[in-house]
Amino acid sequence: MKKFSFKEIKFYSGHYDQIKYEFDKGGVLVAPAASALANIDTDKQYYSSLKNSKIAILDSGFFCILLRIFRFQKVKKLSGFLFLKTFLDNFKNQQKILFIDPSRKSNILNIKFLKSKKIINFKTYIAPNYNKKFIDLKLLNLINNYKPKYIVINIGGGSQEPLAIYINKNIKYNASIMCTGAALAFMTGEQAPINKFIDKVYLGWLTRIIWNPKLYLGRILKSFKIIKFFF
């Protein structure tokens, strides 16, 4: 497994088992998309959250290609989708999990999906609209009482990372906190139907555009702004 820094963000390049081993020690894991990384010069709160996370995995195939071209670094892509899917496929209910969902609709779909996977040792929480102010005493109370080993944050990029850092700093024990955003929604069918093959061949971006061009085309085009950070 390789570790390297990009703009002070601690990236890990390796297989799932290697990164899961580190993740199990506690702390925050993030999976920043290229379109989100393109904002680190303007969104200081988001950028600070990435720098203060323990592990950043290589979610973006485009970012991996840029690293190869401009830094001559050969890295291994491991998307948030694939990390969460592998995690859930291998979960044996030995530990407690808390899922933080963005809406009631997502919550219902996620619970149904988790039960279909025979995952039963979990609780869910529907996040309010934080509006960049990440103070949630109700959530902290739930976590400190339930004490989940794993916390999976399913809300959007840019919000989930500051929330994860807030949780990590304010809970009374060491938890493993995963920021995988829409990954679970891809599995439930709420968002674009990504699968392991599409993810492996770097075509997640195309699937998203076909599924909802109005939502995703702008995000994909924004990803090209990340090139500026290589100069």
C-alpha positions, 0 to 999 in steps of 0.5 A: 500500500502506498501513502502520499500527500496531495495538497496536504490531503493524506491519500492511500493507494491500495487494496480494500483489505489494506485500507480497511485494516487502517480504517478499523483503527478509527478516524475519518475516511473520505472519498473525494470526487474530482469535482469536489477536489476542484473546490478546495481553493474556494471551500475552506471548510471542506478543504480543512475537513479533507486535511484533517481526515485520516484516510483519503481513498482514490475515488476519482479515475480522472484524478488517478489519470492526472497523477500518472500524467503529471506526477508519474505516480501509478496509483490504485483507484478504490472508489467510495462505492466499491469500498462501501459495497465490499464492506457491506458484502463482508459485514457479519454483524459483529459490530454496530453501525450507524447510517446517517441519511440525507432524507426520509426517502433515502432512509426507507430505501437504505433500511430495506436494502440493508435488511436484504443484505442480512445486516441487522445490527444497525441504527439510522439517523436522518440528518437535518439541513446543516447549512454549513453549521455542523452542530448536532447535539442530538446526533452526538447523544445518539452516537455516545449512547449507541457506541457504533464501531462504524458510522457511515455518512450518506449525505452529499459531498462537501457536507459529509466531511465537515460533519465527520470531523465534527463527530470525530472530535466530539464523541467520547470514544474512537469510531471509524467514520466513513464518508461515502456519500451517494455510494449506498444510493447507487446500490438501492437504485435511488441514484444512477445504477453504478455496479462493480464493472462500471466502476472498474472501467472508469465509466461511473461519470458516463453512467451518471450523465446518462441517468441525469444529465442536468444534475451531473454534466456540470459536475463532470465538467467542473472536474477539469478545474482540478488540473490547475493544482498540478502546476 
